Amino acid sequence: MKAFRVVGSYADPRKRQPFSIEVSAEDEEAVKERVLSTLGSKHRLKRWEIDITEITELAPDQITNPVVKYEVGA
């Protein structure tokens, strides 16, 4: 597995809400699916309300989320 940082925003009733999430997955398609699924379930959002602007792969020393660090094995 690899670690990725996903940056984007989603539609909040008052304004666009920015987010930055660390996720572990095999490739970028799996990362997109996981982020859309996670944000949709936590914030009751539709997929079209979530805009992903950047997906970057992280080196093991750049990971800050302990769950992602464990899943990657760093």
C-alpha positions in Angstrom: 0.0 0.0 0.0 1.0 3.6 -0.6 0.1 6.8 1.3 -1.5 9.7 -0.4 -2.6 13.2 0.7 -5.8 14.4 -0.9 -6.6 18.2 -1.0 -9.9 19.7 -2.1 -13.2 21.2 -0.9 -16.8 20.3 -0.5 -20.1 22.2 -0.6 -21.2 23.4 2.9 -24.5 25.2 3.2 -22.7 28.4 4.1 -19.5 28.2 2.0 -16.9 25.9 0.4 -15.2 23.9 3.1 -11.6 23.0 2.4 -10.1 19.6 3.5 -6.8 17.7 3.5 -6.9 14.0 4.2 -4.2 11.3 4.3 -5.4 8.0 2.9 -3.7 4.6 2.2 -4.5 2.8 -1.0 -3.0 1.0 -4.0 -3.5 3.7 -6.6 -5.1 7.1 -7.3 -8.5 5.6 -8.4 -8.8 3.8 -5.1 -7.8 7.0 -3.3 -10.6 9.0 -5.0 -13.2 6.3 -4.3 -12.1 6.1 -0.6 -12.2 9.9 -0.1 -15.6 10.3 -1.8 -17.0 7.4 0.2 -15.6 8.7 3.6 -16.6 12.3 3.2 -20.0 11.4 1.8 -20.8 9.2 4.8 -19.4 11.5 7.5 -20.9 14.8 6.1 -24.0 13.5 4.2 -22.6 14.7 0.9 -23.2 13.6 -2.7 -20.2 12.8 -4.8 -20.8 15.8 -7.1 -20.5 18.1 -4.0 -16.9 17.0 -3.4 -14.1 18.6 -5.4 -10.7 16.9 -5.3 -8.0 19.3 -6.5 -4.8 17.5 -5.7 -3.6 13.9 -4.9 0.1 13.5 -3.9 1.9 10.4 -2.9 3.7 10.6 0.4 7.0 9.3 1.5 7.0 7.3 4.8 8.6 10.1 6.8 5.9 12.6 5.6 2.9 10.6 7.0 1.3 12.3 10.0 -1.8 10.1 10.5 -1.0 7.1 12.7 -3.6 4.9 11.1 -2.2 5.5 7.6 1.3 5.0 8.9 0.3 1.6 10.4 -1.5 0.5 7.2 1.5 1.4 5.0 3.9 -0.2 7.4 6.1 2.8 8.0 
